[in-house]
Amino acid sequence: MEKTEDNGNRRGRWAPLANLSIVARAIERAQKRSANLPGVVVVHARYGSGKSMALSYCHNEFEGFYLECQSHFSRKTFVQMVLKEMDIKPARTVGEMMEQVAEQLDKSTRPLILDDVHRITNKNVLGLVLDLHQSARTTIVLAGDDRFPETLRAYDEQLYSRVLVWQPVPLTSADDARKLAAFYVPGVHVDDDLLAHFREKTRNNARLICINLDHVRDYCQRQNVRKIDLDAWGKREIYTGDAPERKAA
């Protein structure tokens, strides 16, 4: 378990999963690249894999500028939100604001981390990302769903061609599940057979495993137990993320 405080007085806590170090190494590679190489890192993963948690960790680790993209972003909204993250008062025009962002990225050499880029429906926004990469020559991290590499290629071939590192985020391993159990159910030994059951039922989805572990924590607190396995868990409900079937009238 790690605990970190960033410059914005926001506190983050992460279980030390493999995806944290994997994404961090990808960003570090871009940060240390030769001057003539492109600096775009693409992180892509299935929903619930822990991608955003890994990016949050890297946001603190590299003191990056972080923005969670939204589907309604226009060119102007996008640049304004980046400047808000940088704590810089926006200029009047998009062009002037772009100069502000590029100057800050170039001066600070801090990476720009954009999460959920697949949600951007305005293709012109990605054109701004390309402009920033060309102007500041800094590291830009683009994160999206598991189909994001295909989406990026369809949206902007030029930006696609400037990717230095393609980094998929792995699904939850047995070792990751044990670390999640130690993080979410401290002081209780959760047996590997129960963790394996959670992984199977959730299709190795980290988010869903965490929800089930929170149920385990609640049960163990109420029952005052310090060890639990699959037999002890019995036929209790496993949260799979699927909506319950509607019962017949």
N, C-alpha and C positions, 0 to 999 in steps of 0.2 A: 504494500500500500504506500502511496506517495501523497504528500500534501504540499501544495505550492501556492504562493501568493504572488500575483503579477502586479505590474505597476499601476493598474487601475483599481487596486484594492479588491479585486474579485478573487474569490478563493475557488480552487479547483481540486478535486480529489479523483484519483484514478486507481483502479486495480491494475497491477503491472502486467497487462496482457501483451502478447507477442506483437499485436498490431501497432502498439505505441512505438516500440523501437523500430519496427519495419518502416512506418511512415516517417519517423524522425530521420532514419538513415537516408531515405530518398531525398528529403529536403536538404540534409547536410551535404549530400553529393552535389546538389545543384548550387548550394552556397559556396562550395569549394571548387567549382568547375573552372576550367580555363576561360580566359576573357572572351575568346572568340566563339564560345559555344552558347547555344540557347539556354534559357533558364526556366522553362516551364515544366512543372511536375504535375502529372495527372494522377489523382488518387480515385480509384473507382471500386465500388463494393455493392453487394446486395444489401437491401434494407435490413437494418437491425444487426449489422456486422460489427458495430462499434467504430465506424468510420469517423463520425462526428466527435466521439470521445477521444480518438487518436489525434484529431485535428486540434481539439481543445488543449490537449497536452502539448502539442507542438507550438501552438499559439503562445503558451507560457515559456516553453523551452527555448524558443528562438526569438521571443519578444516580438512576434509578428503582428501585423495588422490583420484582423479577422473580420470577415463579413459573411453572414448567412444570406444567400441570395433568395429573392422572392419572385414569384411569377409576374408581379405587376411592375417590376423595375423598368423604367425608361432609361435612356442615356443619362438624362439629368439626375434622376433619382439615384441611379447607381453611383455616380461620381459624388453626389452629396452625401450618400451613406458612407462611402470610403473616407471622405474628409471628416465626417463625424467621428469615425473610429480613430482617425488621426488627431482628433481634437483641434482641427483647423477650421476657421470660419470660411465658408465657401465664397468664392468670387461670384461675379454676376453671370457670366456665360459658361457654357460647357467647356469651351476651349480654354478659358482662363482657369477653370477648376481642374482640368486635366493637367495643366502646367503645375498647379499647386501639388497635385498628387504625385506627379512624376518627380518633381523636385524633392519632395519628402522621401520618396522611395530611394532616389539616387543618393541623397545625403545620408540617410540612416542605414542603408543597405539591409534593412529589415524585410523579411519576406511578406508578400501580400497573399493571405490565405482566403480563398473564396470557396465556401461550402455550398453544396446543393446547386451547383451551376446548371445542372440539367433542368432546373425549374425556370430558368430564364427563357422566355418565349420571344423576346426581342433580339433578333440576331445582331442588330447594330451594337448592342451592349458588348458582345464578344469582340467586335471591331475595336472598341475602346481598350479592352484588355490587351489586344495585340499592339495597339499604339503605346500603351504603358510599357510593355515589354521592350519595344523598340527604343523608347525614350529613356527609360531608367536603367535598363539592363540589369534589373534586379531579379530575384527569384519570385515567381508567381506560381502559387499552388491552386490548381483547379480540381475540385472534388465533386463527384457525382455518383449516380447509381451505377449498377453493373453494366448498363448499356451506354454509359456516357462516352466512351471512346468513339463509338459509332455515331452518336449524336454530334460530338464535336467535329468529326470529319465532315458530316453533312452540313453543319452550320458554317464552319470557317476552315477551309483547307489550309490557309496560310498559318493560322494559329496551330492547327493540328501538326503541321510540319516543323513546328518549333518546340515540340515536346522533347525534353531531354530524358525524362524518366517516366515510364508507365508503371504505376504501382498499384496492383490489386490488393485489397485488404482480405486476408484469409478468414475463413469461418472459424467458429470457436472450437478449439482443440480440447482434448481431455485435460491437458495441463492448464489451459485457460480457464476451464470450468472449475478446477480446483482453486485457482486464484480468485475467481469470482465468489466462490463459496466462502473463502477466508475473509473476503472483503465485505460481503453482504450478510454473512451469518457468523460474526466473530465469536470465538469461544465455544463453537459447536463443531464437532467433526461430522461432516456430511460425507457419507460413504461414496466411493466411486460408482457403485452400481446405481445409486439414485441420480448421480450427476450424468451418467451415461444415458439413463432413461430420459432425463430432461433434454439432453442433446438430441436424442432420437426423435422425441415428440415435437421439438421446436425446430427441427431441421438445422441444428447447430446455430441458431439465431441468438446472438449474445443478449439482445434486449429482452427477448422472451425468457431466456434462462435467468436473467436478473429478476424478472417479475416472479418467477417460480421460487427463486431463492428467497425473495422477500416473504412469500407465503410460508416457506420453511422457517424463516426467522420468527415470524408471528406465532406459528405453531409451537416451536421449541420454547419460546418465552412463556406461552400460556401453560404448557405442559411441564415446564422446568426440566427439560432434558438437555444433555450435552453431547449426545450422539444420535444420529439418525441414518437409517439406510432404506433401501427400497421396500423391504418387508414392513418396516415400521411406518413408512409413509402409506403403504397399503393402496387402497383404491381412491384415495383423495384425488380431487380434480387436478389435472395438469393444464396450465394455461398455454394454449397453442397459438393464440392470436386470431383464431378463426371465430367468427360470430356464431353463437349458439343456434342450433337448428330450431325452427319454429315448431312448436308442438301442435299436433292436430287438435282441432276443436272437439 
